[in-house]
């Protein structure tokens, strides 16, 4: 018979237990993957801005949802990831069924992710959304169940929600969502608060955009909720955006009449009174490009 020293035996026994024992609570966690390190946690918040009306924020995107005892109307799921958090936040407030999901327009960064809300919700949009469903970036946009051409009223509990299409503005599918009893409206991308329009306004119609803003400026509301940014605006912000677009249009037209090229206009034109607006440095030259494109097309 072979005998091992007692110390060696105990040492081997202890090592065996250590190999089988669970990791202590203060053991270091597994290293995050590169993808996890590259993806910061989203910024999410919910704010009640009127009786039963809440603004959902996911990073820089904003949606609106209306809660009544009988049901919920939500807007703009944004994306699958955002919609999952959106649904969680709604359920923190109410167990009432979500009856309607309204798309503000067809762009994928606002309309994607609707499938998260389930098959029982009725998806509503302007009819022009349907014509964009086959475009790139629309893969996660659930097709609407109901559409309208000019106006539509949805009723959720005791709250009437008026939807109106104001023509081709930022896109051909933008709508305004108006809640008269709460004296507020929700308008995405056509209406901005202290921000320049996105890039070169590729899907917009400048004259239609100005006409839509004129209509928005006449709404009898106390608040207008845009689809981006922290600020909730008023009709005065619609007038400010009208002034910006009209000033830019006139300045570009004047330089085009003098024979300046697009590049020359971008190099010489500044509007310093708008330098404090969001994205001025990044997008002002692109805004010039968009206006130049529109004026060139009108001259043909």
MARVO-907567 format. One record per residue (C-alpha): residue in one letter; residue number from 1; chain; x, y, z. Coordinates in Angstrom, 3 decimals, decimal comma, m for minus. Example, Ala and Ser with C-alpha at 12.3 -4.5 7.8 and 13.67 -1.06 7.14 Angstrom:
<recs>
+---------+-----+--------+----------+----------+----------+
: residuo : num : cadena :       xx :       yy :       zz :
+---------+-----+--------+----------+----------+----------+
:       a :   1 :      A :   12,300 :   m4,500 :    7,800 :
:       s :   2 :      A :   13,670 :   m1,060 :    7,140 :
+---------+-----+--------+----------+----------+----------+
</recs>
This chain:
<recs>
+---------+-----+--------+----------+----------+----------+
: residuo : num : cadena :       xx :       yy :       zz :
+---------+-----+--------+----------+----------+----------+
:       x :   1 :      A :    0,000 :    0,000 :    0,000 :
:       x :   2 :      A :    1,249 :    3,452 :   m0,925 :
:       x :   3 :      A :    0,880 :    6,267 :    1,560 :
:       x :   4 :      A :    0,866 :    9,939 :    0,597 :
:       x :   5 :      A :    1,865 :   12,623 :    3,072 :
:       x :   6 :      A :   m1,147 :   14,076 :    4,849 :
:       x :   7 :      A :   m0,336 :   17,621 :    3,737 :
:       x :   8 :      A :   m0,182 :   16,606 :    0,084 :
:       x :   9 :      A :   m3,465 :   14,704 :    0,385 :
:       x :  10 :      A :   m5,251 :   17,653 :    1,944 :
:       x :  11 :      A :   m3,802 :   19,955 :   m0,675 :
:       x :  12 :      A :   m5,075 :   17,797 :   m3,528 :
:       x :  13 :      A :   m8,490 :   17,529 :   m1,846 :
:       x :  14 :      A :   m8,695 :   21,320 :   m1,474 :
:       x :  15 :      A :   m7,732 :   21,842 :   m5,083 :
:       x :  16 :      A :  m10,450 :   19,435 :   m6,142 :
:       x :  17 :      A :  m13,032 :   21,342 :   m4,165 :
:       x :  18 :      A :  m11,826 :   24,615 :   m5,618 :
:       x :  19 :      A :  m12,273 :   23,279 :   m9,115 :
:       x :  20 :      A :  m15,851 :   22,247 :   m8,362 :
:       x :  21 :      A :  m16,866 :   25,231 :   m6,287 :
:       x :  22 :      A :  m18,932 :   28,057 :   m7,793 :
:       x :  23 :      A :  m17,139 :   31,305 :   m8,513 :
:       x :  24 :      A :  m17,263 :   33,724 :   m5,593 :
:       x :  25 :      A :  m19,735 :   36,590 :   m5,880 :
:       x :  26 :      A :  m16,952 :   39,111 :   m6,243 :
:       x :  27 :      A :  m15,281 :   37,239 :   m9,112 :
:       x :  28 :      A :  m14,675 :   39,439 :  m12,148 :
:       x :  29 :      A :  m17,378 :   39,306 :  m14,840 :
:       x :  30 :      A :  m16,663 :   38,014 :  m18,310 :
:       x :  31 :      A :  m15,065 :   40,525 :  m20,611 :
:       x :  32 :      A :  m17,619 :   42,286 :  m22,857 :
:       x :  33 :      A :  m17,490 :   41,522 :  m26,547 :
:       x :  34 :      A :  m16,310 :   44,250 :  m28,950 :
:       x :  35 :      A :  m19,915 :   44,677 :  m30,127 :
:       x :  36 :      A :  m21,091 :   45,192 :  m26,533 :
:       x :  37 :      A :  m18,345 :   47,719 :  m25,910 :
:       x :  38 :      A :  m19,221 :   49,624 :  m29,105 :
:       x :  39 :      A :  m22,947 :   49,886 :  m28,341 :
:       x :  40 :      A :  m23,677 :   52,358 :  m25,535 :
:       x :  41 :      A :  m26,856 :   51,872 :  m23,554 :
:       x :  42 :      A :  m29,749 :   53,849 :  m25,060 :
:       x :  43 :      A :  m31,088 :   56,919 :  m23,307 :
:       x :  44 :      A :  m34,749 :   56,270 :  m22,514 :
:       x :  45 :      A :  m37,306 :   58,468 :  m20,769 :
:       x :  46 :      A :  m41,039 :   59,064 :  m20,506 :
:       x :  47 :      A :  m42,649 :   62,375 :  m19,647 :
:       x :  48 :      A :  m46,335 :   63,189 :  m19,178 :
:       x :  49 :      A :  m46,803 :   66,466 :  m21,070 :
:       x :  50 :      A :  m50,604 :   66,711 :  m20,796 :
:       x :  51 :      A :  m53,393 :   64,770 :  m19,104 :
:       x :  52 :      A :  m52,841 :   61,173 :  m20,205 :
:       x :  53 :      A :  m50,451 :   62,213 :  m22,999 :
:       x :  54 :      A :  m46,868 :   60,984 :  m22,690 :
:       x :  55 :      A :  m43,717 :   61,605 :  m24,690 :
:       x :  56 :      A :  m41,428 :   58,595 :  m25,114 :
:       x :  57 :      A :  m37,757 :   59,349 :  m25,813 :
:       x :  58 :      A :  m35,283 :   56,806 :  m27,153 :
:       x :  59 :      A :  m31,948 :   58,503 :  m27,744 :
:       x :  60 :      A :  m32,805 :   61,480 :  m29,972 :
:       x :  61 :      A :  m36,110 :   60,131 :  m31,320 :
:       x :  62 :      A :  m39,471 :   61,040 :  m29,810 :
:       x :  63 :      A :  m42,883 :   59,371 :  m29,931 :
:       x :  64 :      A :  m46,220 :   60,193 :  m28,344 :
:       x :  65 :      A :  m48,712 :   57,901 :  m26,634 :
:       x :  66 :      A :  m52,128 :   58,615 :  m25,174 :
:       x :  67 :      A :  m53,435 :   56,609 :  m22,235 :
:       x :  68 :      A :  m57,117 :   56,276 :  m21,321 :
:       x :  69 :      A :  m58,974 :   53,796 :  m19,129 :
:       x :  70 :      A :  m60,290 :   52,096 :  m22,262 :
:       x :  71 :      A :  m57,126 :   51,882 :  m24,320 :
:       x :  72 :      A :  m53,912 :   53,367 :  m25,643 :
:       x :  73 :      A :  m52,944 :   55,096 :  m28,861 :
:       x :  74 :      A :  m49,217 :   55,064 :  m29,632 :
:       x :  75 :      A :  m47,177 :   56,649 :  m32,400 :
:       x :  76 :      A :  m43,903 :   55,846 :  m34,156 :
:       x :  77 :      A :  m42,315 :   52,606 :  m32,853 :
:       x :  78 :      A :  m38,928 :   53,888 :  m34,216 :
:       x :  79 :      A :  m37,109 :   50,521 :  m34,389 :
:       x :  80 :      A :  m37,425 :   47,009 :  m33,008 :
:       x :  81 :      A :  m35,088 :   47,774 :  m30,086 :
:       x :  82 :      A :  m36,842 :   51,059 :  m29,315 :
:       x :  83 :      A :  m40,290 :   49,493 :  m29,632 :
:       x :  84 :      A :  m39,445 :   46,834 :  m27,066 :
:       x :  85 :      A :  m38,521 :   49,508 :  m24,535 :
:       x :  86 :      A :  m41,493 :   51,630 :  m25,638 :
:       x :  87 :      A :  m43,885 :   48,784 :  m24,904 :
:       x :  88 :      A :  m42,259 :   48,209 :  m21,503 :
:       x :  89 :      A :  m42,691 :   51,879 :  m20,598 :
:       x :  90 :      A :  m46,346 :   51,886 :  m21,638 :
:       x :  91 :      A :  m46,935 :   48,807 :  m19,502 :
:       x :  92 :      A :  m45,396 :   50,550 :  m16,488 :
:       x :  93 :      A :  m48,259 :   53,039 :  m16,749 :
:       x :  94 :      A :  m51,249 :   50,989 :  m17,879 :
:       x :  95 :      A :  m52,495 :   47,504 :  m18,703 :
:       x :  96 :      A :  m55,140 :   48,887 :  m21,053 :
:       x :  97 :      A :  m55,030 :   47,430 :  m24,569 :
:       x :  98 :      A :  m53,025 :   49,270 :  m27,202 :
:       x :  99 :      A :  m55,649 :   49,890 :  m29,846 :
:       x : 100 :      A :  m53,832 :   52,083 :  m32,387 :
:       x : 101 :      A :  m50,280 :   52,597 :  m33,606 :
:       x : 102 :      A :  m49,958 :   55,675 :  m35,840 :
:       x : 103 :      A :  m47,014 :   56,320 :  m38,161 :
:       x : 104 :      A :  m46,074 :   59,988 :  m38,475 :
:       x : 105 :      A :  m44,588 :   59,237 :  m41,921 :
:       x : 106 :      A :  m42,831 :   56,424 :  m43,756 :
:       x : 107 :      A :  m39,158 :   56,928 :  m42,841 :
:       x : 108 :      A :  m37,750 :   53,773 :  m41,293 :
:       x : 109 :      A :  m36,212 :   55,476 :  m38,262 :
:       x : 110 :      A :  m39,741 :   56,352 :  m37,131 :
:       x : 111 :      A :  m41,968 :   53,614 :  m38,578 :
:       x : 112 :      A :  m39,858 :   50,481 :  m37,981 :
:       x : 113 :      A :  m40,573 :   47,977 :  m35,214 :
:       x : 114 :      A :  m44,376 :   47,948 :  m35,264 :
:       x : 115 :      A :  m44,540 :   44,146 :  m35,092 :
:       x : 116 :      A :  m43,404 :   44,371 :  m31,452 :
:       x : 117 :      A :  m46,845 :   45,730 :  m30,509 :
:       x : 118 :      A :  m48,584 :   42,532 :  m31,606 :
:       x : 119 :      A :  m51,287 :   41,583 :  m34,062 :
:       x : 120 :      A :  m54,168 :   43,095 :  m32,077 :
:       x : 121 :      A :  m53,069 :   46,702 :  m32,572 :
:       x : 122 :      A :  m54,419 :   48,568 :  m35,614 :
:       x : 123 :      A :  m51,631 :   50,339 :  m37,515 :
:       x : 124 :      A :  m52,736 :   53,621 :  m39,101 :
:       x : 125 :      A :  m50,888 :   55,862 :  m41,554 :
:       x : 126 :      A :  m51,320 :   58,133 :  m44,515 :
:       x : 127 :      A :  m51,985 :   56,159 :  m47,686 :
:       x : 128 :      A :  m48,665 :   57,172 :  m49,271 :
:       x : 129 :      A :  m46,755 :   55,089 :  m46,726 :
:       x : 130 :      A :  m47,807 :   51,956 :  m48,610 :
:       x : 131 :      A :  m45,969 :   53,023 :  m51,749 :
:       x : 132 :      A :  m42,670 :   53,201 :  m49,847 :
:       x : 133 :      A :  m42,750 :   49,772 :  m48,192 :
:       x : 134 :      A :  m40,491 :   48,151 :  m50,803 :
:       x : 135 :      A :  m37,765 :   50,778 :  m50,459 :
:       x : 136 :      A :  m34,412 :   50,133 :  m48,700 :
:       x : 137 :      A :  m34,572 :   50,660 :  m44,959 :
:       x : 138 :      A :  m38,238 :   49,659 :  m44,755 :
:       x : 139 :      A :  m37,693 :   45,974 :  m44,012 :
:       x : 140 :      A :  m38,934 :   46,219 :  m40,407 :
:       x : 141 :      A :  m41,894 :   48,491 :  m41,136 :
:       x : 142 :      A :  m45,152 :   46,682 :  m40,560 :
:       x : 143 :      A :  m47,696 :   47,509 :  m43,261 :
:       x : 144 :      A :  m50,576 :   49,708 :  m42,090 :
:       x : 145 :      A :  m53,993 :   48,157 :  m41,507 :
:       x : 146 :      A :  m55,873 :   51,397 :  m42,172 :
:       x : 147 :      A :  m54,902 :   54,426 :  m44,237 :
:       x : 148 :      A :  m56,456 :   57,776 :  m45,114 :
:       x : 149 :      A :  m56,035 :   60,395 :  m47,821 :
:       x : 150 :      A :  m56,845 :   63,772 :  m46,256 :
:       x : 151 :      A :  m58,265 :   63,484 :  m42,734 :
:       x : 152 :      A :  m59,170 :   60,821 :  m40,199 :
:       x : 153 :      A :  m60,371 :   60,873 :  m36,592 :
:       x : 154 :      A :  m59,543 :   58,109 :  m34,125 :
:       x : 155 :      A :  m61,238 :   57,864 :  m30,737 :
:       x : 156 :      A :  m59,460 :   56,310 :  m27,792 :
:       x : 157 :      A :  m61,609 :   56,253 :  m24,666 :
:       x : 158 :      A :  m63,023 :   59,771 :  m24,418 :
:       x : 159 :      A :  m60,189 :   61,373 :  m26,436 :
:       x : 160 :      A :  m60,549 :   62,285 :  m30,108 :
:       x : 161 :      A :  m57,330 :   62,265 :  m32,140 :
:       x : 162 :      A :  m57,420 :   64,087 :  m35,471 :
:       x : 163 :      A :  m55,021 :   63,048 :  m38,229 :
:       x : 164 :      A :  m54,446 :   65,311 :  m41,218 :
:       x : 165 :      A :  m52,234 :   65,117 :  m44,277 :
:       x : 166 :      A :  m50,902 :   68,558 :  m45,162 :
:       x : 167 :      A :  m49,557 :   67,642 :  m48,589 :
:       x : 168 :      A :  m46,011 :   66,822 :  m49,626 :
:       x : 169 :      A :  m43,787 :   68,479 :  m47,018 :
:       x : 170 :      A :  m40,729 :   66,733 :  m45,565 :
:       x : 171 :      A :  m42,017 :   63,615 :  m47,358 :
:       x : 172 :      A :  m45,225 :   62,822 :  m49,223 :
:       x : 173 :      A :  m46,560 :   60,865 :  m46,222 :
:       x : 174 :      A :  m46,132 :   63,191 :  m43,214 :
:       x : 175 :      A :  m49,192 :   63,789 :  m41,091 :
:       x : 176 :      A :  m50,082 :   65,999 :  m38,166 :
:       x : 177 :      A :  m51,625 :   64,346 :  m35,115 :
:       x : 178 :      A :  m53,847 :   66,811 :  m33,249 :
:       x : 179 :      A :  m55,460 :   66,237 :  m29,837 :
:       x : 180 :      A :  m57,895 :   69,154 :  m29,443 :
:       x : 181 :      A :  m58,936 :   68,321 :  m25,879 :
:       x : 182 :      A :  m55,294 :   68,416 :  m24,769 :
:       x : 183 :      A :  m54,419 :   71,445 :  m26,932 :
:       x : 184 :      A :  m51,396 :   69,791 :  m28,473 :
:       x : 185 :      A :  m50,119 :   68,341 :  m31,727 :
:       x : 186 :      A :  m47,413 :   65,882 :  m32,767 :
:       x : 187 :      A :  m45,519 :   66,650 :  m35,986 :
:       x : 188 :      A :  m42,366 :   64,789 :  m37,005 :
:       x : 189 :      A :  m39,556 :   66,134 :  m39,228 :
:       x : 190 :      A :  m41,748 :   68,679 :  m41,048 :
:       x : 191 :      A :  m41,767 :   70,685 :  m37,810 :
:       x : 192 :      A :  m38,556 :   71,358 :  m35,884 :
:       x : 193 :      A :  m37,663 :   73,405 :  m32,820 :
:       x : 194 :      A :  m34,437 :   75,332 :  m33,334 :
:       x : 195 :      A :  m33,043 :   72,728 :  m35,730 :
:       x : 196 :      A :  m32,095 :   72,761 :  m39,394 :
:       x : 197 :      A :  m33,880 :   70,303 :  m41,696 :
:       x : 198 :      A :  m32,034 :   67,042 :  m42,179 :
:       x : 199 :      A :  m29,211 :   67,111 :  m44,692 :
:       x : 200 :      A :  m30,291 :   68,092 :  m48,236 :
:       x : 201 :      A :  m34,037 :   67,537 :  m47,699 :
:       x : 202 :      A :  m33,892 :   64,814 :  m50,362 :
:       x : 203 :      A :  m37,490 :   63,618 :  m49,964 :
:       x : 204 :      A :  m39,001 :   67,051 :  m49,393 :
:       x : 205 :      A :  m40,965 :   69,526 :  m51,469 :
:       x : 206 :      A :  m39,923 :   73,007 :  m50,394 :
:       x : 207 :      A :  m43,062 :   74,910 :  m51,370 :
:       x : 208 :      A :  m45,270 :   72,165 :  m49,952 :
:       x : 209 :      A :  m43,192 :   72,183 :  m46,783 :
:       x : 210 :      A :  m43,695 :   75,930 :  m46,366 :
:       x : 211 :      A :  m47,433 :   75,551 :  m46,964 :
:       x : 212 :      A :  m47,655 :   72,790 :  m44,345 :
:       x : 213 :      A :  m45,806 :   74,933 :  m41,817 :
:       x : 214 :      A :  m48,224 :   77,799 :  m42,477 :
:       x : 215 :      A :  m51,095 :   75,468 :  m41,608 :
:       x : 216 :      A :  m49,322 :   74,190 :  m38,495 :
:       x : 217 :      A :  m48,698 :   77,780 :  m37,383 :
:       x : 218 :      A :  m52,462 :   78,366 :  m37,381 :
:       x : 219 :      A :  m53,362 :   75,434 :  m35,110 :
:       x : 220 :      A :  m55,026 :   76,406 :  m31,839 :
:       x : 221 :      A :  m52,647 :   74,503 :  m29,541 :
:       x : 222 :      A :  m50,356 :   75,224 :  m26,617 :
:       x : 223 :      A :  m47,754 :   72,574 :  m27,439 :
:       x : 224 :      A :  m46,316 :   70,982 :  m30,563 :
:       x : 225 :      A :  m44,190 :   67,902 :  m30,008 :
:       x : 226 :      A :  m41,477 :   67,286 :  m32,641 :
:       x : 227 :      A :  m39,963 :   63,906 :  m33,452 :
:       x : 228 :      A :  m36,450 :   64,848 :  m32,272 :
:       x : 229 :      A :  m34,812 :   66,822 :  m29,506 :
:       x : 230 :      A :  m35,670 :   67,691 :  m25,943 :
:       x : 231 :      A :  m37,769 :   70,796 :  m26,509 :
:       x : 232 :      A :  m41,530 :   70,868 :  m26,934 :
:       x : 233 :      A :  m42,428 :   73,817 :  m29,131 :
:       x : 234 :      A :  m45,301 :   76,109 :  m30,044 :
:       x : 235 :      A :  m46,716 :   77,582 :  m33,214 :
:       x : 236 :      A :  m44,050 :   80,283 :  m32,960 :
:       x : 237 :      A :  m41,396 :   77,694 :  m33,789 :
:       x : 238 :      A :  m43,294 :   76,873 :  m36,982 :
:       x : 239 :      A :  m43,093 :   80,542 :  m37,948 :
:       x : 240 :      A :  m39,361 :   80,587 :  m37,161 :
:       x : 241 :      A :  m38,779 :   77,609 :  m39,448 :
:       x : 242 :      A :  m40,825 :   79,298 :  m42,185 :
:       x : 243 :      A :  m38,624 :   82,380 :  m41,871 :
:       x : 244 :      A :  m35,468 :   80,281 :  m42,090 :
:       x : 245 :      A :  m36,605 :   78,402 :  m45,193 :
:       x : 246 :      A :  m37,852 :   81,533 :  m46,928 :
:       x : 247 :      A :  m34,638 :   83,413 :  m46,122 :
:       x : 248 :      A :  m32,525 :   80,538 :  m47,387 :
:       x : 249 :      A :  m34,625 :   80,160 :  m50,532 :
:       x : 250 :      A :  m34,357 :   83,880 :  m51,363 :
:       x : 251 :      A :  m30,592 :   83,954 :  m50,769 :
:       x : 252 :      A :  m29,951 :   80,908 :  m52,945 :
:       x : 253 :      A :  m32,255 :   82,215 :  m55,698 :
:       x : 254 :      A :  m30,447 :   85,556 :  m55,734 :
:       x : 255 :      A :  m27,052 :   83,910 :  m56,140 :
:       x : 256 :      A :  m28,337 :   81,525 :  m58,813 :
:       x : 257 :      A :  m29,649 :   84,529 :  m60,748 :
:       x : 258 :      A :  m26,131 :   86,010 :  m60,569 :
:       x : 259 :      A :  m24,767 :   82,876 :  m62,195 :
:       x : 260 :      A :  m23,134 :   81,310 :  m59,134 :
:       x : 261 :      A :  m22,711 :   77,547 :  m59,084 :
:       x : 262 :      A :  m23,862 :   75,391 :  m56,194 :
:       x : 263 :      A :  m20,307 :   75,117 :  m54,915 :
:       x : 264 :      A :  m19,822 :   78,891 :  m55,062 :
:       x : 265 :      A :  m23,061 :   79,465 :  m53,155 :
:       x : 266 :      A :  m22,073 :   76,938 :  m50,494 :
:       x : 267 :      A :  m18,703 :   78,636 :  m50,129 :
:       x : 268 :      A :  m20,056 :   82,186 :  m49,813 :
:       x : 269 :      A :  m23,501 :   81,987 :  m48,205 :
:       x : 270 :      A :  m23,911 :   82,085 :  m44,444 :
:       x : 271 :      A :  m26,890 :   82,868 :  m42,247 :
:       x : 272 :      A :  m25,218 :   83,661 :  m38,919 :
:       x : 273 :      A :  m28,524 :   84,400 :  m37,217 :
:       x : 274 :      A :  m29,190 :   80,630 :  m37,357 :
:       x : 275 :      A :  m25,704 :   79,531 :  m36,299 :
:       x : 276 :      A :  m27,047 :   78,527 :  m32,872 :
:       x : 277 :      A :  m29,556 :   76,088 :  m34,340 :
:       x : 278 :      A :  m28,884 :   72,371 :  m34,061 :
:       x : 279 :      A :  m26,827 :   70,963 :  m36,982 :
:       x : 280 :      A :  m26,037 :   74,365 :  m38,513 :
:       x : 281 :      A :  m22,357 :   73,527 :  m38,982 :
:       x : 282 :      A :  m23,048 :   70,031 :  m40,317 :
:       x : 283 :      A :  m26,116 :   70,583 :  m42,473 :
:       x : 284 :      A :  m26,305 :   74,197 :  m43,611 :
:       x : 285 :      A :  m24,336 :   73,479 :  m46,780 :
:       x : 286 :      A :  m26,566 :   70,472 :  m47,437 :
:       x : 287 :      A :  m29,676 :   72,612 :  m46,912 :
:       x : 288 :      A :  m28,300 :   74,951 :  m49,585 :
:       x : 289 :      A :  m27,916 :   71,934 :  m51,874 :
:       x : 290 :      A :  m31,543 :   70,940 :  m51,304 :
:       x : 291 :      A :  m32,887 :   74,414 :  m52,047 :
:       x : 292 :      A :  m30,633 :   74,685 :  m55,113 :
:       x : 293 :      A :  m31,984 :   71,375 :  m56,397 :
:       x : 294 :      A :  m35,597 :   72,491 :  m55,948 :
:       x : 295 :      A :  m35,062 :   75,843 :  m57,652 :
:       x : 296 :      A :  m33,181 :   74,200 :  m60,516 :
:       x : 297 :      A :  m36,034 :   71,741 :  m61,064 :
:       x : 298 :      A :  m38,603 :   74,554 :  m61,013 :
:       x : 299 :      A :  m36,605 :   76,467 :  m63,637 :
:       x : 300 :      A :  m36,649 :   73,559 :  m66,098 :
+---------+-----+--------+----------+----------+----------+
</recs>
